[in-house]
Amino acid sequence: MSGKILLVYLISLINSGTLGQAQQPAFTIPPLTLYAYQPRGFRAEMPDVDGIKLFAFHGRVNEPLPTAKDGDLSGDVNSPNNGKWVYENPDLTLAVGDKVYYWVYVQHNSLGYTKHDVVFEVTELVSKECRPATTKATGIYTKICGGNIIFSDEFDGVWVDTNNWIPQRYIPSYTDDDNYEFVSYQTDNTNLFTRESSLYLKPTVATSKAQVNGRLDLTQGCTRSNRDSCVYNQVGAFILPPVTSAKIISKLSFKYGKIEIKAKLPIGDWIYPQIELIPVNKLPEYPKILIAYSRGNLNLSLNSGEDLGSTLLFGGPVSERAEPERSRNLKSRRLTVPFGREMRTYGLSWSPNRIDVSVDNAVYGTILANEYTALNSEYRIALGVGVGGNHDFPDDTKSGNSWKPWKNLKNDLKTMNNFFERRGSWENTWFGDDVALQIDSVKVWAL
């Protein structure tokens, strides 16, 4: 590293103290994608963002690299190439299992930023030849090659990377959202935050009647165009949403690909994760596609005794809004322990002919193209946490010894009041961060 860059780097270390505060930083280093090629070659690339002036990569193979040390792999990149800042070593030979310890420095406008103590473990060797891809994507400015990663986020910044995601701010309304879950989606750092390289999307419940009365105005920064989704007035028993939650949607949209999301699902009565693909074109012929869905109730039983709770996982296209048609094309997997007890890898492979859903690299269901409407649209990744609503919990179900505290009645705004008034039957099942959807990483490969 040159002396001038080292000086700027040292200044960035002094400035970086502000990045530890619980606030959104002015700039976050975009996520890096690293490749180990066969028979030899190594590449680290970072998306270009307005204002980046310089990218420096420093790494060492199979030996930790202290920050500010050059390492065996070292280079300064002064300009982007086809929308990417790229460091490349064509002669490096790596094997599966090798680890590259590295740190990077980025100059953005007049300030320097560092990302350090990062490790890349080689899990596969990639061919340098560009295989034609079935995947189509918007927002990618380089050629898409089959088998290559086109999107990756490991949430190692101090805030959600807004180069990758759009944090949502709106109120599900009876005029715009048929499910009408009992939440408002906001960006408060109590509900949306990163910690130890994981993303947390955490619902919180109102603690008093006063918090569900009055007016909720999310006009500033609202991510919906419908006014009913931005402003809500309480009128009598038509209370404000009693739960504040979080949701993010990817800026990347794509058609066909392999998605893997390592996550810990939420646990708690009447909570469910939103790990899904949502269509860019919001039309009936383009259903949402569940990557991983499991109700948070530890024991949720029908009158028949069948358990629909947290040991049951679903994935696949959602055919209709309401049951039983809703689950017609969904596949399921049951465990003896709740899915929310530990991090697991949830996968979905989507091609023109089929959709495969998997957990921990084991496929548990396949949906052939003739079983669902042709998904001729680009989709985005949505990550969030919902609570209650009209379609996710059948009526006449019991959670433990408590009956479901509301009925699925469309346009009946009093359902939220019924849910909130009976919070004594479910609030004691919400424990700390167990109610959060915790995301370790998101990766998308081209097919």
C-alpha positions in Angstrom: 0.0 0.0 0.0 1.4 3.4 -0.9 2.3 5.9 1.8 -0.5 8.3 0.8 -3.1 5.6 0.8 -1.8 4.3 4.2 -2.2 7.8 5.6 -5.7 8.1 4.4 -6.4 4.6 5.8 -5.1 5.6 9.2 -7.4 8.7 9.1 -10.3 6.3 8.2 -9.6 4.3 11.3 -10.0 7.4 13.4 -13.2 8.3 11.6 -14.5 4.8 11.9 -15.4 5.2 15.5 -18.7 6.9 14.4 -19.6 3.7 12.6 -20.1 1.8 15.8 -23.0 4.0 16.8 -26.6 2.7 16.4 -27.4 4.8 13.3 -27.3 4.5 9.6 -23.9 5.3 8.2 -23.4 7.7 5.3 -21.6 4.9 3.3 -21.3 1.1 3.7 -18.7 -0.8 1.6 -20.6 -2.9 -0.9 -20.4 -6.7 -0.5 -17.5 -8.4 -2.2 -17.8 -11.6 -4.3 -14.7 -13.8 -4.4 -13.9 -16.6 -6.8 -11.3 -19.4 -6.8 -10.8 -20.6 -10.3 -9.6 -23.9 -11.7 -6.9 -24.8 -12.5 -5.6 -21.5 -11.0 -6.7 -17.9 -10.5 -8.3 -15.7 -7.8 -10.7 -12.7 -8.2 -12.3 -10.3 -5.7 -14.9 -7.9 -7.1 -17.1 -5.2 -5.6 -20.0 -3.4 -7.3 -19.3 0.2 -8.3 -21.2 2.9 -6.4 -21.2 6.6 -7.1 -18.4 8.3 -5.2 -15.9 5.4 -5.0 -12.5 6.6 -5.9 -10.3 3.7 -5.0 -10.5 0.0 -4.0 -7.6 -1.8 -2.3 -7.5 -5.6 -1.5 -5.0 -7.3 0.9 -5.1 -11.0 1.6 -3.1 -14.0 2.8 -3.8 -17.7 2.2 -4.4 -20.0 5.2 -2.9 -17.5 7.7 -4.6 -14.6 9.5 -3.7 -11.2 8.2 -3.5 -8.2 10.6 -5.1 -5.1 9.4 -2.8 -2.6 7.7 -0.4 -5.4 6.6 -0.1 -5.8 2.8 -0.3 -9.6 2.7 0.7 -12.0 -0.1 -2.2 -10.8 -2.2 -2.1 -7.0 -2.5 -3.3 -4.5 -5.0 -4.8 -1.0 -5.4 -7.5 -0.5 -8.1 -8.0 3.0 -9.3 -11.0 2.6 -11.7 -14.0 0.2 -12.1 -14.4 -2.2 -15.1 -17.9 -2.8 -16.4 -19.5 -1.7 -13.2 -17.1 -3.6 -10.9 -14.0 -2.9 -8.9 -11.8 -5.9 -9.5 -8.6 -7.3 -7.9 -7.3 -10.3 -9.7 -4.4 -12.7 -9.2 -4.4 -15.1 -12.3 -1.5 -17.2 -10.9 -2.8 -18.1 -7.5 -3.6 -21.8 -7.1 -6.2 -22.6 -4.4 -7.9 -25.8 -3.3 -11.3 -26.6 -1.8 -10.9 -25.9 2.0 -8.3 -23.2 1.6 -9.0 -19.9 3.4 -8.2 -16.4 2.2 -7.9 -14.0 5.1 -8.3 -10.4 3.9 -9.2 -6.8 4.5 -10.2 -4.1 2.1 -10.0 -0.3 1.9 -12.4 1.9 -0.1 -12.1 5.6 -0.6 -15.6 7.1 -1.1 -15.6 10.8 -2.0 -13.0 12.3 0.5 -13.3 9.6 3.2 -11.7 6.2 3.7 -13.5 3.1 4.9 -12.2 -0.3 5.8 -13.6 -3.8 6.2 -11.3 -6.1 8.0 -10.9 -9.5 9.7 -12.8 -11.2 6.8 -12.3 -14.8 5.7 -13.2 -16.4 2.4 -13.3 -20.2 2.5 -13.0 -22.0 -0.8 -16.0 -24.4 -1.2 -15.8 -24.8 -4.9 -13.5 -24.1 -7.9 -15.2 -22.1 -10.6 -14.5 -22.5 -14.3 -13.3 -19.3 -16.0 -15.3 -20.1 -19.1 -18.6 -18.3 -19.2 -21.4 -20.9 -19.6 -24.6 -19.4 -21.2 -27.1 -18.6 -18.5 -30.9 -19.1 -18.4 -31.0 -16.5 -15.6 -32.1 -13.0 -16.6 -31.6 -10.1 -14.1 -32.0 -6.3 -13.9 -29.4 -4.2 -12.2 -26.3 -6.4 -13.2 -24.0 -4.7 -15.6 -21.6 -7.6 -16.4 -22.3 -10.7 -18.4 -24.2 -13.3 -16.5 -22.5 -16.7 -16.6 -24.2 -19.9 -15.6 -23.1 -21.2 -12.2 -21.7 -17.8 -11.0 -23.0 -15.8 -8.0 -25.0 -12.8 -9.1 -26.0 -11.6 -5.6 -24.5 -12.0 -2.2 -24.9 -10.3 1.2 -23.4 -11.5 4.5 -24.7 -8.5 6.6 -21.3 -7.7 8.1 -21.9 -3.9 8.0 -23.3 -1.8 10.8 -26.6 -1.3 8.9 -28.6 -2.9 6.1 -26.7 -2.3 2.8 -29.0 0.0 0.9 -27.0 -0.8 -2.2 -28.7 -4.2 -2.0 -31.9 -3.7 -0.2 -34.9 -1.3 0.2 -36.0 -1.2 3.9 -39.8 -1.1 3.9 -41.9 1.6 5.6 -45.7 1.1 5.3 -48.9 -0.2 6.9 -50.6 -3.2 5.4 -54.0 -1.9 4.5 -57.3 -3.5 3.8 -57.4 -1.7 0.4 -53.9 -2.8 -0.7 -53.0 -6.0 1.1 -55.5 -8.8 1.2 -53.7 -10.6 4.1 -53.8 -7.4 6.2 -51.3 -8.6 8.8 -51.4 -6.8 12.2 -48.2 -4.9 11.8 -46.6 -1.7 10.5 -43.3 -2.1 8.8 -40.8 0.5 9.9 -37.0 1.0 10.0 -36.5 1.7 13.7 -33.2 0.1 14.9 -35.2 -1.8 17.5 -36.9 -3.8 14.7 -34.2 -3.7 11.9 -30.6 -4.1 12.8 -27.4 -6.1 12.3 -25.4 -7.8 14.9 -22.3 -10.1 14.6 -22.7 -10.4 10.9 -26.4 -11.3 11.0 -29.5 -9.3 10.0 -32.3 -9.1 12.5 -35.9 -8.4 11.6 -37.7 -8.3 14.9 -41.4 -7.6 15.8 -42.2 -5.7 18.9 -45.7 -5.4 20.5 -47.4 -2.4 21.9 -47.5 -2.4 25.7 -50.5 -0.2 26.3 -53.8 0.8 24.8 -52.4 4.4 24.4 -49.9 3.0 21.8 -52.7 1.7 19.6 -54.8 4.8 19.7 -54.4 8.1 17.7 -52.7 8.4 14.3 -49.8 6.6 12.7 -48.2 8.7 9.9 -45.5 7.0 7.9 -45.7 9.4 4.9 -42.1 10.5 5.3 -40.2 7.7 3.5 -43.3 5.6 2.8 -42.5 2.8 0.3 -46.1 2.4 -0.9 -48.0 4.8 -3.3 -51.4 4.1 -1.7 -52.2 6.7 1.0 -54.0 4.1 3.1 -50.7 2.2 3.4 -48.9 5.4 4.7 -51.3 7.0 7.1 -53.7 5.2 9.5 -56.2 6.8 11.9 -57.6 4.9 14.9 -61.4 5.1 15.1 -63.0 3.4 18.1 -62.2 -0.3 18.1 -60.4 0.1 14.7 -57.0 0.4 16.5 -53.5 1.1 15.1 -51.5 -2.0 14.2 -50.4 -3.4 17.6 -47.1 -4.7 16.3 -44.1 -2.9 14.7 -42.1 -5.2 12.5 -39.5 -4.9 9.6 -39.2 -6.0 6.0 -36.6 -5.5 3.3 -36.8 -6.1 -0.5 -33.9 -6.6 -2.8 -33.1 -4.0 -5.4 -32.0 -6.9 -7.7 -34.8 -8.5 -9.7 -34.2 -11.7 -11.7 -35.9 -14.6 -13.5 -34.6 -18.1 -12.8 -31.8 -18.8 -10.4 -30.7 -20.7 -7.4 -31.2 -19.0 -4.0 -29.7 -20.0 -0.7 -30.6 -18.2 2.5 -29.0 -19.2 5.8 -31.5 -18.2 8.5 -33.0 -18.8 12.0 -36.8 -18.6 11.8 -38.8 -16.7 14.4 -40.5 -18.5 17.3 -43.6 -17.1 19.1 -47.4 -17.4 18.8 -48.9 -16.0 15.6 -45.6 -15.0 14.1 -44.3 -16.1 10.6 -41.3 -15.4 8.5 -41.5 -13.8 5.1 -38.6 -15.4 3.2 -40.0 -15.3 -0.3 -39.8 -14.1 -3.9 -42.3 -11.4 -4.9 -43.1 -10.5 -8.5 -42.1 -7.1 -10.0 -45.4 -7.2 -11.8 -48.0 -7.5 -9.1 -50.6 -9.4 -11.1 -52.7 -12.5 -10.2 -50.8 -14.7 -12.7 -47.6 -14.1 -10.9 -47.8 -15.6 -7.4 -45.3 -15.1 -4.7 -42.9 -18.0 -4.1 -42.1 -19.1 -0.6 -38.4 -19.9 0.0 -39.1 -20.8 3.7 -42.3 -20.5 5.7 -43.1 -21.9 9.1 -45.5 -20.7 11.7 -43.9 -19.6 14.9 -46.3 -21.3 17.3 -44.6 -24.2 19.1 -47.8 -26.2 19.0 -50.6 -25.1 16.7 -53.3 -27.7 16.3 -56.4 -28.1 14.2 -59.6 -29.7 15.5 -58.4 -32.9 13.8 -55.3 -32.8 16.0 -52.9 -32.1 13.1 -50.0 -29.8 14.2 -49.4 -26.8 11.9 -46.8 -25.2 14.2 -43.1 -24.6 14.0 -41.9 -28.1 13.2 -43.6 -27.8 9.7 -41.8 -26.1 6.8 -43.4 -25.0 3.5 -41.9 -23.8 0.2 -43.1 -23.2 -3.3 -45.6 -21.0 -5.3 -48.6 -19.7 -3.4 -51.5 -20.6 -5.7 -54.3 -18.6 -4.0 -54.6 -16.2 -1.0 -56.9 -18.4 1.1 -56.7 -22.1 2.2 -57.1 -24.8 1.2 -56.2 -23.6 -2.4 -53.3 -21.5 -1.0 -51.3 -24.7 -0.2 -52.1 -26.6 -3.4 -48.6 -26.3 -4.9 -46.7 -25.9 -1.6 -44.3 -28.7 -0.5 -43.6 -29.4 3.1 -41.0 -30.9 5.4 -41.6 -31.8 9.1 -39.0 -32.1 11.8 -39.3 -33.2 15.4 -37.9 -29.9 16.6 -38.9 -26.4 15.6 -37.2 -24.9 12.6 -36.5 -21.8 14.6 -34.2 -23.6 17.1 -31.0 -23.1 14.9 -29.6 -21.6 11.7 -30.5 -23.6 8.7 -29.9 -23.1 4.9 -33.1 -22.7 3.0 -32.8 -23.1 -0.8 -34.9 -22.7 -3.9 -33.9 -23.5 -7.4 -36.1 -22.0 -10.1 -35.8 -22.9 -13.7 -38.2 -22.7 -16.7 -39.2 -26.3 -16.1 -39.4 -26.7 -12.3 -39.0 -25.3 -8.8 -37.0 -27.3 -6.2 -37.2 -26.4 -2.5 -34.6 -27.6 0.0 -33.4 -27.3 3.5 -29.8 -27.9 4.5 -29.1 -28.9 0.9 -31.7 -31.7 0.9 -34.5 -31.2 -1.6 -37.9 -31.9 0.0 -40.2 -30.9 -2.9 -40.4 -30.4 -6.6 -43.0 -28.4 -8.5 -43.1 -29.0 -12.3 -43.9 -26.2 -14.7 -47.3 -27.7 -15.6 -48.4 -27.5 -11.9 -48.2 -23.7 -11.7 -48.9 -20.6 -13.8 -45.9 -19.8 -16.0 -43.7 -17.5 -14.0 -42.7 -15.3 -16.9 -41.7 -12.3 -14.7 -38.7 -11.1 -12.8 -38.9 -11.4 -9.0 -37.3 -9.8 -6.0 -36.2 -11.3 -2.7 -38.3 -10.2 0.3 -37.3 -10.8 3.9 -39.6 -9.8 6.8 -41.7 -10.9 9.7 -45.5 -10.9 9.7 -47.9 -11.3 12.6 -51.5 -12.4 12.5 -53.5 -11.5 9.3 -56.3 -13.1 7.3 -54.7 -16.1 5.6 -51.7 -17.5 7.5 -53.5 -19.0 10.5 -56.7 -21.1 9.9 -59.7 -20.4 12.1 -60.6 -22.7 15.0 -57.0 -23.6 15.8 -55.4 -23.9 19.2 -52.0 -22.7 20.2 -51.3 -24.8 23.3 -54.4 -24.4 25.3 -55.5 -21.0 23.8 -57.8 -20.6 20.9 -56.8 -18.3 18.0 -58.0 -14.9 19.3 -59.4 -13.5 16.0 -61.4 -14.6 12.9 -60.2 -14.3 9.3 -62.7 -11.7 8.2 -61.6 -9.5 5.3 -62.2 -5.8 5.8 -63.1 -6.3 9.5 -60.6 -4.0 11.1 -61.7 -5.1 14.6 -59.7 -8.3 14.1 -56.6 -6.4 15.3 -58.4 -5.2 18.4 -59.5 -8.8 19.2 -55.9 -9.9 18.7 -54.5 -7.1 20.9 -57.1 -7.4 23.7 -56.2 -11.1 24.1 -52.5 -10.6 24.1 -52.3 -12.2 27.6 -52.8 -15.6 25.8 -49.9 -15.2 23.4 -47.5 -12.4 24.5 -45.8 -14.7 27.1 -44.6 -16.9 24.2 -42.5 -14.1 22.7 -38.9 -14.3 24.2 -36.2 -11.8 23.3 -34.5 -12.3 20.0 -36.3 -15.7 19.4 -39.1 -13.7 17.8 -36.7 -12.2 15.2 -36.0 -13.6 11.8 -32.2 -13.8 11.8 -30.4 -13.9 8.5 -26.8 -15.0 8.2 -26.4 -14.7 4.5 -28.3 -14.5 1.1 -26.8 -15.8 -2.1 -28.1 -16.1 -5.6 -26.5 -18.1 -8.4 -27.3 -17.9 -12.1 -28.5 -21.1 -13.8 
